[in-house]
Amino acid sequence: MVSTRFEPEDLAGTVDERLKALALLEAESLSAAWLRRQLDNALSAWSAAETDLDISKEAHVDY
C-alpha cells in the first residue's frame, strides 16, 4: 500500500496556534521535508527568542 504524503502550508502564529494546527493534521500523511521545515522554523524562532532574552538580561545587568 502506497501512502500519500502532502505538504500543507507552513505552521504560523503563536506556539499555541501552531500546536493546535499541527494537532489537526494526520501525522502519517506529512512528508519528512515538511516536518523538517517546521522543526527548523521552530528552532530558529526559539533561538531568536533566547537571544532577545539574553540581550534584555544583559541590559538589566549593565543598567
PyMOL commands that place a pseudoatom at each C-alpha (Angstrom):
pseudoatom trace, name=CA, resn=MET, resi=1, chain=A, elem=C, hetatm=0, pos=[0.000, 0.000, 0.000]
pseudoatom trace, name=CA, resn=VAL, resi=2, chain=A, elem=C, hetatm=0, pos=[1.390, 3.378, -1.043]
pseudoatom trace, name=CA, resn=SER, resi=3, chain=A, elem=C, hetatm=0, pos=[0.734, 6.219, 1.343]
pseudoatom trace, name=CA, resn=THR, resi=4, chain=A, elem=C, hetatm=0, pos=[0.265, 9.724, 0.034]
pseudoatom trace, name=CA, resn=ARG, resi=5, chain=A, elem=C, hetatm=0, pos=[2.436, 12.425, 1.566]
pseudoatom trace, name=CA, resn=PHE, resi=6, chain=A, elem=C, hetatm=0, pos=[1.410, 16.035, 1.358]
pseudoatom trace, name=CA, resn=GLU, resi=7, chain=A, elem=C, hetatm=0, pos=[2.757, 19.381, 2.417]
pseudoatom trace, name=CA, resn=PRO, resi=8, chain=A, elem=C, hetatm=0, pos=[0.232, 21.756, 3.959]
pseudoatom trace, name=CA, resn=GLU, resi=9, chain=A, elem=C, hetatm=0, pos=[1.134, 25.401, 4.421]
pseudoatom trace, name=CA, resn=ASP, resi=10, chain=A, elem=C, hetatm=0, pos=[3.854, 26.023, 6.966]
pseudoatom trace, name=CA, resn=LEU, resi=11, chain=A, elem=C, hetatm=0, pos=[2.689, 26.473, 10.527]
pseudoatom trace, name=CA, resn=ALA, resi=12, chain=A, elem=C, hetatm=0, pos=[2.447, 30.092, 11.633]
pseudoatom trace, name=CA, resn=GLY, resi=13, chain=A, elem=C, hetatm=0, pos=[1.335, 32.128, 14.622]
pseudoatom trace, name=CA, resn=THR, resi=14, chain=A, elem=C, hetatm=0, pos=[1.931, 31.699, 18.300]
pseudoatom trace, name=CA, resn=VAL, resi=15, chain=A, elem=C, hetatm=0, pos=[3.167, 28.470, 19.803]
pseudoatom trace, name=CA, resn=ASP, resi=16, chain=A, elem=C, hetatm=0, pos=[-0.387, 27.599, 20.869]
pseudoatom trace, name=CA, resn=GLU, resi=17, chain=A, elem=C, hetatm=0, pos=[-1.736, 28.326, 17.380]
pseudoatom trace, name=CA, resn=ARG, resi=18, chain=A, elem=C, hetatm=0, pos=[0.942, 26.177, 15.773]
pseudoatom trace, name=CA, resn=LEU, resi=19, chain=A, elem=C, hetatm=0, pos=[0.287, 23.313, 18.186]
pseudoatom trace, name=CA, resn=LYS, resi=20, chain=A, elem=C, hetatm=0, pos=[-3.435, 23.479, 17.505]
pseudoatom trace, name=CA, resn=ALA, resi=21, chain=A, elem=C, hetatm=0, pos=[-2.896, 23.469, 13.728]
pseudoatom trace, name=CA, resn=LEU, resi=22, chain=A, elem=C, hetatm=0, pos=[-0.408, 20.598, 13.990]
pseudoatom trace, name=CA, resn=ALA, resi=23, chain=A, elem=C, hetatm=0, pos=[-2.832, 18.542, 16.068]
pseudoatom trace, name=CA, resn=LEU, resi=24, chain=A, elem=C, hetatm=0, pos=[-5.386, 18.768, 13.254]
pseudoatom trace, name=CA, resn=LEU, resi=25, chain=A, elem=C, hetatm=0, pos=[-3.031, 17.173, 10.734]
pseudoatom trace, name=CA, resn=GLU, resi=26, chain=A, elem=C, hetatm=0, pos=[-2.691, 13.434, 10.204]
pseudoatom trace, name=CA, resn=ALA, resi=27, chain=A, elem=C, hetatm=0, pos=[0.914, 12.730, 11.166]
pseudoatom trace, name=CA, resn=GLU, resi=28, chain=A, elem=C, hetatm=0, pos=[1.346, 9.727, 8.894]
pseudoatom trace, name=CA, resn=SER, resi=29, chain=A, elem=C, hetatm=0, pos=[0.494, 11.778, 5.804]
pseudoatom trace, name=CA, resn=LEU, resi=30, chain=A, elem=C, hetatm=0, pos=[3.078, 14.536, 6.370]
pseudoatom trace, name=CA, resn=SER, resi=31, chain=A, elem=C, hetatm=0, pos=[6.289, 14.469, 4.360]
pseudoatom trace, name=CA, resn=ALA, resi=32, chain=A, elem=C, hetatm=0, pos=[9.670, 14.358, 6.030]
pseudoatom trace, name=CA, resn=ALA, resi=33, chain=A, elem=C, hetatm=0, pos=[10.665, 17.549, 4.216]
pseudoatom trace, name=CA, resn=TRP, resi=34, chain=A, elem=C, hetatm=0, pos=[7.632, 19.409, 5.609]
pseudoatom trace, name=CA, resn=LEU, resi=35, chain=A, elem=C, hetatm=0, pos=[8.277, 18.129, 9.134]
pseudoatom trace, name=CA, resn=ARG, resi=36, chain=A, elem=C, hetatm=0, pos=[11.949, 19.130, 8.902]
pseudoatom trace, name=CA, resn=ARG, resi=37, chain=A, elem=C, hetatm=0, pos=[10.984, 22.633, 7.736]
pseudoatom trace, name=CA, resn=GLN, resi=38, chain=A, elem=C, hetatm=0, pos=[8.621, 23.017, 10.707]
pseudoatom trace, name=CA, resn=LEU, resi=39, chain=A, elem=C, hetatm=0, pos=[11.354, 21.872, 13.096]
pseudoatom trace, name=CA, resn=ASP, resi=40, chain=A, elem=C, hetatm=0, pos=[13.867, 24.269, 11.542]
pseudoatom trace, name=CA, resn=ASN, resi=41, chain=A, elem=C, hetatm=0, pos=[11.362, 27.151, 11.793]
pseudoatom trace, name=CA, resn=ALA, resi=42, chain=A, elem=C, hetatm=0, pos=[10.526, 26.359, 15.422]
pseudoatom trace, name=CA, resn=LEU, resi=43, chain=A, elem=C, hetatm=0, pos=[14.181, 26.103, 16.430]
pseudoatom trace, name=CA, resn=SER, resi=44, chain=A, elem=C, hetatm=0, pos=[15.026, 29.363, 14.653]
pseudoatom trace, name=CA, resn=ALA, resi=45, chain=A, elem=C, hetatm=0, pos=[12.177, 31.151, 16.438]
pseudoatom trace, name=CA, resn=TRP, resi=46, chain=A, elem=C, hetatm=0, pos=[13.262, 29.670, 19.764]
pseudoatom trace, name=CA, resn=SER, resi=47, chain=A, elem=C, hetatm=0, pos=[16.849, 30.757, 19.182]
pseudoatom trace, name=CA, resn=ALA, resi=48, chain=A, elem=C, hetatm=0, pos=[15.746, 34.301, 18.323]
pseudoatom trace, name=CA, resn=ALA, resi=49, chain=A, elem=C, hetatm=0, pos=[13.607, 34.463, 21.460]
pseudoatom trace, name=CA, resn=GLU, resi=50, chain=A, elem=C, hetatm=0, pos=[16.502, 33.248, 23.607]
pseudoatom trace, name=CA, resn=THR, resi=51, chain=A, elem=C, hetatm=0, pos=[18.805, 35.844, 22.034]
pseudoatom trace, name=CA, resn=ASP, resi=52, chain=A, elem=C, hetatm=0, pos=[16.271, 38.586, 22.798]
pseudoatom trace, name=CA, resn=LEU, resi=53, chain=A, elem=C, hetatm=0, pos=[16.041, 37.390, 26.402]
pseudoatom trace, name=CA, resn=ASP, resi=54, chain=A, elem=C, hetatm=0, pos=[19.825, 37.325, 26.742]
pseudoatom trace, name=CA, resn=ILE, resi=55, chain=A, elem=C, hetatm=0, pos=[20.087, 40.878, 25.409]
pseudoatom trace, name=CA, resn=SER, resi=56, chain=A, elem=C, hetatm=0, pos=[17.383, 42.013, 27.808]
pseudoatom trace, name=CA, resn=LYS, resi=57, chain=A, elem=C, hetatm=0, pos=[19.148, 40.351, 30.754]
pseudoatom trace, name=CA, resn=GLU, resi=58, chain=A, elem=C, hetatm=0, pos=[22.460, 41.963, 29.816]
pseudoatom trace, name=CA, resn=ALA, resi=59, chain=A, elem=C, hetatm=0, pos=[20.793, 45.372, 29.552]
pseudoatom trace, name=CA, resn=HIS, resi=60, chain=A, elem=C, hetatm=0, pos=[19.442, 44.995, 33.082]
pseudoatom trace, name=CA, resn=VAL, resi=61, chain=A, elem=C, hetatm=0, pos=[22.827, 43.936, 34.434]
pseudoatom trace, name=CA, resn=ASP, resi=62, chain=A, elem=C, hetatm=0, pos=[24.562, 46.886, 32.741]
pseudoatom trace, name=CA, resn=TYR, resi=63, chain=A, elem=C, hetatm=0, pos=[21.970, 49.316, 33.998]
for i in range(1, 63): cmd.bond("trace and resi %d" % i, "trace and resi %d" % (i + 1))
show_as sticks, trace
zoom trace
